[in-house]
Structures are given as C-alpha cells and as structure tokens.
Amino acid sequence: TTPGRTTSPAASLFASAAARLGVSSPASSRVLLILLLATFIDMLATGLVVPLLGFYAKSLGATPSTAGLLTSAYGVCQLLGAPVVGWLEFRFGRRTVLVISFLAAAASYLIAAHAPNILVLFLSRIPVGMLKQTVNTTQGFVSSITSDEERPTAIGYIRAVVTLGFIVGTFCGGMLSSISMQAPSMVSVALFVFDCALIVGLLPARSAPASPHTPPSSSSA
C-alpha cells in the first residue's frame, strides 16, 4: 500500500479473493475475479427468465408447439449470431463484446416483459440470441490472461460459476413469478445493466499480460 493511503475493507477483500484463484499474475487474478462475478450475475439473470418462458408464452395464448418454437428460434439466432460475435470480438475486443452482449440481453428481456402478444415475445429473442455469446467470450478472455498450467483451473472456475448462477437464478425466478410473470424479466434487466457497469468500470480495456508460457492472443480484450 502506498504510504499515506488507506485501503478500504472492500478493496482488501477483493484483493484477498483474487490472490486465492491460483493465477500467478496479480493483474490476471483481478481480471479473473471480475469475470467470475460478471458470469455469475449473467447466469443468475438468465436463470430468472429462461425456465419461465414457456409459461409466459402460454399466458399470451401460445400452444405447446409454439412455446417449443420459441426455444428453437433462440437456438437458430445463436447459430447465426456466432460469426457476427466472432467478427465483433476480432474488430473491437472481448470487453466491448461483453458489454454489447449484456445490453442486448437487457433489451431483449425488457421487450419480453412488456410483450403484448406472442409475436413480440418471439421478436424479443432475436437480440439476445444473435448477440449474447458471453460464456464463449469469457472463456476466450480467461485463456488470454492465464498460462497453460493455470488455464484448466481458471476455465473450471468459469464453468462452475455458470452452473451456480443458473441454479440460483431458476430458484429466484420461481419466487419472483409469484409476484407477476413480468417481475423476473425486470429484475433480469437490472442485473444485465449492472453487469455492463461492472465490465465498463472494472475490467481493463486490454487483457492483462499472460505468462510467457501462453501464446499471444490474436484478439485484444
């Protein structure tokens, strides 16, 4: 700590947690911790809504087959959006892509929350399907800041957080749906906006330098 300056308890806790992640570089540890937090919030927000989409579609008059098409439409958008997100990542970097992904998700769930009919609900799945590839982007980010030895553990952390976030999200979504069918979507929107602020405010514009054992990444974060 620089003489004359005090470290806040929150900053000390953050630094302590980052140091326990098993990544040698302090800068890389900090980035990894931010990504883990952002991923947890991302999957929490997703888990709030996705399991309830079928029920929401039914409340708008959708048949079971139509509700199934809603899920298929998202999958098609993911397939079509993958090369688009890949180009954006190459052109603007992973940090920008994460922000775009979270904003697209926020917009989609905001539209879904106020969808007056099943057609609008279908349309709401397009932005999130086309532009939200956060798990792949995050794993690419982690690969660029970790050494060959550190990478499997770091990726394992990301996958564990993905599962944990979705589990917590599905439980909370069920609880919120007792208030209204729109409540989970609105909370999800707020979480995605918070994730954007987290990435913009804390994640460095460029990746932290990786270990010499790590080949240079072709894409800046």
C-alpha positions in Angstrom: 0.0 0.0 0.0 1.3 3.5 -0.9 2.3 5.5 2.2 -0.4 8.0 3.3 -3.2 6.0 1.6 -5.6 3.5 3.2 -7.2 0.5 1.6 -10.9 0.1 2.0 -12.2 -3.2 3.5 -14.0 -4.0 0.2 -10.8 -3.5 -1.8 -8.8 -5.6 0.7 -11.4 -8.4 0.5 -11.3 -8.2 -3.3 -7.5 -8.4 -3.4 -7.6 -11.4 -1.0 -10.1 -13.3 -3.1 -8.2 -12.6 -6.3 -5.0 -13.9 -4.7 -6.6 -17.2 -3.9 -7.6 -18.0 -7.5 -4.3 -19.8 -8.3 -3.2 -17.3 -11.0 0.4 -16.0 -10.7 -0.1 -12.6 -12.0 -2.0 -10.2 -9.7 -3.4 -8.3 -12.6 -4.7 -11.5 -14.2 -6.1 -12.6 -10.9 -8.1 -9.4 -10.6 -9.4 -9.7 -14.2 -10.4 -13.4 -13.5 -12.3 -12.4 -10.3 -14.2 -9.7 -12.2 -15.1 -12.2 -15.0 -16.3 -14.7 -12.4 -18.5 -12.1 -10.8 -19.9 -10.9 -14.1 -20.5 -14.5 -15.3 -22.4 -15.4 -12.1 -24.6 -12.3 -12.5 -25.1 -13.1 -16.2 -26.3 -16.6 -15.5 -28.3 -15.5 -12.5 -30.2 -13.1 -14.7 -30.6 -15.7 -17.5 -31.9 -18.3 -15.0 -34.5 -15.9 -13.7 -36.3 -15.8 -17.1 -35.4 -18.8 -19.4 -37.2 -21.6 -17.4 -40.4 -19.4 -17.2 -40.6 -18.5 -20.9 -42.9 -21.4 -21.7 -45.3 -20.4 -19.0 -45.1 -16.8 -20.2 -45.8 -17.8 -23.7 -48.7 -19.8 -22.6 -50.1 -16.8 -20.8 -50.0 -15.0 -24.1 -52.0 -17.7 -25.8 -49.2 -19.9 -27.2 -49.8 -23.6 -27.8 -47.1 -26.1 -26.5 -45.7 -26.4 -30.1 -45.4 -22.6 -30.3 -43.7 -22.4 -27.0 -41.2 -25.0 -28.3 -40.6 -22.9 -31.4 -39.7 -20.1 -29.1 -36.7 -22.1 -27.8 -35.8 -23.2 -31.3 -35.9 -19.6 -32.6 -33.3 -18.7 -29.9 -31.1 -21.6 -31.0 -31.2 -20.5 -34.6 -30.3 -17.0 -33.6 -27.4 -18.3 -31.6 -26.2 -20.2 -34.6 -26.5 -17.2 -37.0 -25.0 -14.8 -34.4 -21.9 -16.8 -33.6 -19.9 -15.5 -36.6 -21.2 -12.0 -36.1 -20.0 -12.0 -32.4 -16.7 -13.5 -33.6 -16.2 -10.6 -36.0 -17.1 -8.1 -33.3 -14.6 -9.7 -31.0 -11.9 -9.6 -33.5 -12.7 -6.0 -34.5 -13.5 -4.4 -31.1 -12.2 -6.8 -28.5 -13.7 -9.1 -25.9 -14.5 -6.4 -23.4 -16.7 -4.5 -25.9 -18.4 -7.7 -26.9 -19.3 -8.5 -23.3 -20.9 -5.0 -23.0 -22.8 -5.5 -26.3 -24.0 -8.9 -25.1 -25.3 -7.7 -21.8 -27.0 -4.7 -23.4 -28.6 -7.0 -26.0 -29.8 -9.3 -23.2 -31.2 -6.3 -21.2 -33.1 -5.0 -24.3 -34.5 -8.5 -25.1 -35.8 -9.1 -21.6 -37.2 -5.6 -21.3 -39.2 -6.2 -24.5 -40.3 -9.6 -23.3 -41.5 -8.2 -20.0 -43.9 -5.9 -21.9 -44.7 -8.2 -24.8 -48.4 -7.8 -25.7 -48.6 -10.9 -27.8 -46.6 -14.0 -28.8 -45.2 -12.3 -31.9 -43.4 -9.7 -29.9 -42.2 -12.3 -27.5 -40.6 -14.1 -30.5 -39.0 -10.9 -31.7 -37.6 -10.3 -28.2 -35.5 -13.4 -28.5 -33.6 -12.1 -31.6 -31.2 -9.6 -29.9 -30.2 -11.9 -27.1 -29.9 -14.9 -29.5 -27.8 -13.0 -32.1 -25.5 -11.1 -29.8 -25.2 -12.9 -26.4 -22.3 -15.3 -26.5 -20.9 -14.4 -23.1 -19.7 -17.8 -21.9 -17.6 -18.3 -25.0 -16.3 -14.8 -24.9 -15.4 -15.0 -21.2 -13.6 -18.3 -21.7 -11.6 -16.7 -24.5 -10.8 -13.8 -22.2 -9.6 -16.2 -19.5 -7.5 -18.1 -21.9 -5.7 -14.9 -22.9 -4.7 -14.0 -19.3 -3.6 -17.4 -18.0 -0.7 -19.7 -18.6 -1.0 -23.2 -20.0 -0.8 -24.6 -16.4 -3.3 -22.1 -14.9 -5.9 -22.3 -17.8 -7.7 -25.5 -16.9 -8.3 -24.4 -13.3 -9.5 -20.9 -14.4 -11.9 -22.3 -17.0 -13.1 -24.8 -14.4 -14.0 -21.8 -12.2 -16.0 -20.2 -15.0 -17.9 -23.4 -15.7 -18.7 -23.8 -12.0 -20.0 -20.3 -11.7 -22.1 -20.7 -14.9 -23.9 -23.7 -13.2 -24.2 -22.0 -9.8 -25.6 -18.8 -11.3 -28.2 -20.7 -13.3 -29.3 -22.8 -10.3 -29.7 -19.7 -8.1 -31.5 -17.9 -10.9 -34.0 -20.6 -11.6 -34.9 -20.7 -7.9 -35.2 -16.9 -7.6 -37.2 -16.7 -10.9 -39.8 -19.1 -9.5 -40.1 -17.0 -6.4 -40.4 -13.7 -8.3 -43.0 -15.2 -10.7 -45.4 -15.3 -7.7 -45.4 -11.5 -7.8 -46.0 -11.4 -11.6 -44.8 -13.0 -14.8 -43.0 -9.8 -15.7 -41.1 -9.5 -12.4 -38.3 -12.0 -13.3 -37.7 -10.2 -16.6 -37.5 -6.8 -15.0 -35.0 -8.0 -12.3 -33.0 -9.6 -15.1 -32.8 -6.4 -17.0 -31.5 -4.6 -13.9 -28.8 -7.3 -13.4 -27.7 -7.1 -17.0 -27.4 -3.3 -16.8 -25.3 -3.8 -13.6 -23.1 -6.3 -15.4 -22.5 -3.7 -18.1 -21.4 -1.2 -15.5 -19.2 -3.8 -13.8 -17.4 -4.6 -17.1 -17.0 -0.9 -18.1 -16.0 0.2 -14.6 -13.6 -2.5 -13.5 -12.4 -4.6 -16.4 -9.3 -3.2 -18.1 -9.6 -2.1 -21.7 -6.9 -4.6 -22.7 -6.1 -8.1 -21.3 -3.7 -8.4 -18.5 -0.4 -9.8 -19.8 -0.3 -13.6 -19.8 2.5 -15.8 -18.6 5.4 -16.3 -21.1 4.1 -19.9 -21.5 0.9 -18.6 -23.1 1.0 -17.9 -26.8 -0.1 -14.3 -27.7 -3.8 -13.8 -28.3 -4.9 -12.6 -31.7 -7.7 -10.5 -30.1 -7.4 -7.7 -27.6 -9.9 -7.6 -24.8 
